[in-house]
Amino acid sequence: MVQRKDLLHLSFYEKSPYLGSDGPLRYRIEKSEEGEGDDKKKVMKVTIWPGPFSYDKTPEEKMSSKNFEFSEEALDDICEWISARSAEIHEA
């Protein structure tokens, strides 16, 4: 189970993606943009995939992504989302 203390401060994501794992589940959290033109907004894109392979070596069709608001509060939601997906893998 991913907990809030496992993730870094928001300022880290401004500069670099973060990669982690929870059992067989791998995840990547990175700053991204959503929308077009003047409607663009900064978001945190979370991508998950089954291990054992790295982000770069996993086929895109095995990955799943979701965007979250770029905020400290969203990190709690990210933990819940990753943990729920991880629980699904453990049950399978």
Backbone hydrogen bonds, N-H to C=O, Kabsch-Sander energy under -0.5 kcal/mol:
donor,donor_aa,acceptor,acceptor_aa,energy
6,D,3,Q,-2.0
7,L,3,Q,-0.5
7,L,4,R,-1.4
12,F,9,H,-1.8
13,Y,9,H,-0.7
13,Y,10,L,-0.7
14,E,10,L,-0.7
14,E,11,S,-0.5
15,K,11,S,-0.6
15,K,12,F,-1.3
16,S,12,F,-1.8
18,Y,29,I,-2.8
20,G,27,Y,-2.6
22,D,25,L,-2.8
25,L,22,D,-1.8
26,R,49,W,-3.1
27,Y,20,G,-2.7
28,R,47,T,-2.2
29,I,18,Y,-2.8
30,E,45,K,-2.1
31,K,13,Y,-0.7
32,S,43,V,-2.7
34,E,41,K,-2.3
39,D,36,E,-2.1
40,K,37,G,-1.3
41,K,34,E,-2.2
43,V,32,S,-2.5
44,M,68,F,-3.0
45,K,30,E,-3.0
45,K,43,V,-0.6
46,V,44,M,-0.6
46,V,66,K,-2.8
47,T,28,R,-2.6
47,T,45,K,-0.5
48,I,64,S,-3.0
49,W,26,R,-2.0
51,G,24,P,-3.7
58,T,54,S,-0.8
58,T,55,Y,-0.8
62,K,59,P,-1.9
63,M,60,E,-1.7
64,S,48,I,-2.3
66,K,46,V,-2.1
68,F,44,M,-2.4
70,F,42,K,-0.9
71,S,69,E,-1.6
75,L,71,S,-0.7
75,L,72,E,-1.1
76,D,72,E,-0.5
76,D,73,E,-1.1
77,D,73,E,-0.9
78,I,74,A,-2.5
79,C,75,L,-2.1
80,E,76,D,-2.0
81,W,77,D,-2.5
82,I,78,I,-2.8
83,S,79,C,-2.6
84,A,80,E,-2.3
85,R,81,W,-2.1
86,S,82,I,-2.5
87,A,83,S,-2.3
88,E,84,A,-1.7
89,I,85,R,-1.7
90,H,86,S,-2.3
91,E,87,A,-1.8
92,A,88,E,-1.2
